[in-house]
Amino acid sequence: MPLRPRVLAVSAGLLTGTLLLTSCAGSATAPGGGAADGSGRQTVTFMGFFGTFQDSFTKTVIEPFEDANPDIEIDYVPIQNSAEVLAKLRASKERPVADVALMDSSVAPTANEEGLFARLDPALVPNLEELVDAARLQEGYGPGLTLDSLSILYNSDRVPDAPTSWDDLWDERFEGRLAMPIADTRGVALLIALSDILGEDYQQDIDPAIERLRELAPAVQTWQPSPDVYTSVQSGEVDVAVGWNARGQFYQDSSDGTVVPVLPEEGTVQQVNSINLVNNSANADAAQKFIDYAIGAEAQKAFGDDAYYAPVNENAELAEDVAERTTASETQQDKQIAADWSWLTTRYTAWVDRIKREVIGD
């Protein structure tokens, strides 16, 4: 998918502080929010996820927004995950390296409390009124942008009998052929799913789920598939993995069915990524105009139809065949394992640390 030349098409692994500072410098503004060169054109720096997400979001959201708003340019800075965003915003709090940033909804409250994000002005973001309940996040800060769910992925060329259950990850036929990138939100969601399967309340005790993952550890080929888990499954480097449904669906199409995402029979856990106004942004009005467009019905339909994310706008209606493959489908909604992400905000870091130390570290 061709991108405009100004979009930073670097991989997340090569993203450096120099690139971020360069991008930020490109958005320098004069008093009143105009460009420093006197052109009146503002540059809003947007930190978003790398890879297929960047390609699709640029095509379906950023380019139409720029066409409709020729006085605003969006500079896309690709990032790998929410932890990277949090670290970079902490390091640039007084002179932020971005105006708008994506972040997992379980991590965003930490950024809110630290003053890294700012509350939105409802007058500048009227589409807040059209959000589904799951996307209405806390206290006026950034709303949800995407709805997705945890999935099992497998290589259909190498695995004749598809996995159907989370328990299949422990099947001996996949020993040494597993990719488990769980040192992030995927691991947190998996702990919730495993706790449910084991009959445990994750808010009371995750020790049984941690122990279950420890039993799986010797069978894991890689905890950090490169460049990403979807490519590793497609290439046959691994046979089975955990990942997100939306990207799994996207890769199923692009790989002609080699990569297949599976909704486990026990159910799955829904996840929300939020879109946030960075505090101290020099382009706050333009940034909020972009946020408003991104959560609007038109953009949500275009992005969802292309990338298989369930829309956060109640007026966005995906193509029927696409909707059935998103977390908004009736099948997926019937198999949702309840997760209190607000509660998890205070446990997220500790849970990820336990996964790194007690599961991956062994």
N, C-alpha and C positions, 0 to 999 in steps of 0.2 A: 504494500500500500504506500504510494508516494507521499512523503511529508514535505511541508514547506521547508526551504533551506534553513530558516532561522531556528527551527525546532532542534533542540540539542539531542541528536540521535546517538548518544553515548550509552554504553551499558552501565547498569547501576554499579557494577564492580569497579569501573574505572572512574566513577564520579569522584572528583576531588574538591577540596576547599577552594582551589584556584578557579575551577569552573563555576562554582557557586558565586564567588565574589565577582567574577566577570559578568555572570548573568545579572546579579544585583546591580552592578554598575550600569548595565544597560537600561535599567529602569529608573535612573536618576530623574528627579522631577524638580521643576522650578516651583516657587511659591504659588499656591493655588492648584497644584496638581498637574500642570502641563509639563511637557518634555523639556529637559534642560536645554536642548538645542533650539528652542523657540518654535518648534513645529506644531505644538499643541497636541501631539500624539502621545498617549501614555502607554507605557509598557508594564503589564501586570505579570509578575513572575509567579509561576504556578509549579509547585512541587507535587508530582504525581507518579504513580507506579510505572515501572519500565516495561519494555517488551510489547506484547500484543495489546495491553491496556493502553499504552501511550499511542500506539498506531490507531486504534479504534476511537479513542477519545479525541484525538486530534482531528480525525476525519469527520466525526459525527457531531462534535460539540464545539471545539475551538474554532475551526474554520468557518462554520456557519455563524458563530458569534462575531467573529471579526468581520465577516461580510456585512453583517447587520450593524456593526459598530466600527466604522473605519477609523475612528479616533482612538481606538484601543487595540493594542497588540498583546498577545499572550505568548510569553516565553516559557516553554515547557522544560523543567529541570527534572529528569527521571531519578527516582529513588527506588530502593529495593523494598523497604518495609517501614513500619511506623517508628520503630526504634531509631532508625537512621534519621527520620524527620525530627524526632524529639531531640536527638543529640545536636543536630545542626542548628535548630532554633534556639536551644539553650546557649550554644556557643556564640550566637549572633543577636542576643536579645535586644540590645540597644540599637543596633543597625541590622535589622532582620534581612536574611538572604532571600526571602520570599514574601509575597503578598498574600497568597492563598496556598493552603497545603492540605493534602489528603492525610487522614490518620484513622486508624482503627478506633471504633467507638469505645473500646475498653481502655485505650491509652489516652484519648483526647481529653478526658476530664483531668488527668494529671497536668497536661499542657494548659488547660484552663486555669487550674489552681495556681500554676506558676506564673501566670500572666503572659504566656506566650501567644495565646489567642485572645481575640476581642469579641465582645458581643456584637451581634448583627443589628442593624437598624431595620425594623420591620417595614418602614416606609420605602426603603431601598431594595428590600427583598420580599416583595409581596407574595411570591410563590410559596413562602413558608406556610401560607394558609391552605395549600393544596397537598400537603404531605400526608402520606399514610402514617398511622400511629407509630410504626416501628422506626420511622425516620425522624420523629420529633424528639430531638435530644435535649439536653438539660439547659435550663436557665438562659436561654437566648443565644447560646453559642452555636457553632456550626452544625447544620442538620446532616442527616444521612444523605449520601450521594448514590450508594449502591447497596443492594441486598443480595446476599449470596449464601451458600451453605457448603459444609464440609462434605467431601466425596472420596470414594476409593477410585483410583485410576488403574487401568491395566492395558497391556499391549495385546490387542486381539490377534495379532499374527503369531504370538508366542504362547498365549494362554487360551487353549481351546474351550475350557470350562470357566466361565466368568465367575469371579468372586461375587458373593451376594450378601455377605455379612461382615461386620467388623471382625468377628472371630476368625474369618478366613485369612486375615493378616498373619495368623499363627500357623497356617497350614504349612506342613513340611515341604510341599512342592514349590513354595516361594522362598525357601531358605536361601539366603545369600543373594536374592534377587529383588530385595525390597529397598525402596527409597523412602525415608521418613524425615522430611524437613519439618520437625516439630518443635524447634526452639523459638516458637513465636505463637501467634494466635491459633495456628493449626493444632499445635500441641495442647493449648488451653481447651479448645473445642473438643479435641479427642478425649481429654480427661473427663469432660462432662459426659460424653457419650459412653465411655467405658464405665463410669460410675453408675450410670443409669442401667447398663446391662448387668452390672454386678449387684444391683439392688441397693446401692449406697446413695446417700444424700451428699452431693459434692460440696455443699455448703458446710457440712459437718466433718467430712473426712475424705481426703483424696488418696490416702495411703494405699488402699487396695488397687486403685487405678494405676498409681505409680508402680506398684509391684508388678502389675500385669504388663506394663510396658518394659520393665526390667527383664521380664521373661522373654520378651521379643527381641531385645537388643542384639543377642548373638546372631540373629538371622538377618540383620540389616546390613546391606551392602554399603549404603551411604546415607549420612544424615544431612549432607549438603550437596545435593545434585547440581551439576553445573552444565549449562548456564541456568537451568531451572528444571523442576521436576517433570514438567510436561514434555520438554525436549528429551529428557533422559528416558522417559517411557516410550516416546515415539521412536527413538533411535535403537531401542532394544537393549540399552545399557542396563536397564532394570525391567522387570516384568510387571510389578505392582507397586503402587505408591499411594500416599494420601495427598490431596490437594483440594482446590476449590472447584466447585461445580462449573461456574461460568467459564473459567479458562479451560477446563476440561471439555466443555461443549464446543468451545471455539476450536480447540485442537482436534477434536473429533472430526470437524468439518475440514480443517486445513490438512489433516493427515489422511484423508479419505478413509476414515474409520479405524485407523491403526490405534489411536488413543481413544479409550472409551471410559467415560465417567459412570460410576455406579452409585445409586442411592441405596445404602445398606438397609436390609430388611428391618433392623431394629430402630431405624430412624437416623436423623442427622441434626446438626446444630446450625442455626442461622446466624450470620455475621453481618455487621453493618460497618461500612467505611464512611466517615464523615468528611465534609468539605468545610474548611475553616478559614476565617479571616485572621491573618497574622497581626498581632498587636504591634503598634507603631509603624504600620504600613504607611508609606508616603502616598499610596494610591488607593486609599480605603474605599472611596466612592466607586471607582472603576472596578475594584476587586469585588465589591458587593454586587455590582451590576452583573459581573461574570458569574458569581455564585447563583444569583437569581436565575440567570439563563440556564445554568447547568442542572438545576433542580426543576426546571419548567417542563411541562408536558411534552413539548416538541423535542427538546434535547433528550429527555429520558426515553422517549420512544425510539428515537434514532440510535442512541447508544445501546439500549437494551436489545433492539432487533439485531444489531451488529455483533454485540459482545456477550449476550445471554445473561445480563444482570437484570434482576427483577426491578421494575421502576419504583422510585420513592414518591412519585407524583400520582395521586389517585386518578388523575384525568389522562394519564398516559396508558394507552392500550396497545400492547405488543401484538405483532402478528401471531395468529393462533398457534402455528406450528412452533414458533419460538417460545411463547409463553409456557407451553407444556414442558419445555426443557429448562426452565428457570426455577428458582426457589419459590416463586409465586404460584406454581402449579398446584392444583388440588392434591395431587399425589404427594408432593413434597410437604405441603402444609399439613396434611394428615399425619406425616411422619416427623414432625418437629419435636425435638427433645428440648424442653423448656430450659432457657439459660437467662439468668439475671445478670446482664452485662454491667449494669450500674453497680451491683454488689461486687462483681468481679474486678472492677477498677482497682479496688484496694488489695486484691490478691494476685493480680496479673503478673507483676514482676516476680513475686515470690514463687508462683507456680512455674514460670518459665525457668527461673533459677534452679528449681528442683529437677526439672526435666534435664537441664544441661548437666547438673551435678550427679544426679542419681541414676539417670537412664543413659544419656549420651556419654557421660564421663566414664562409665564403667568399661 
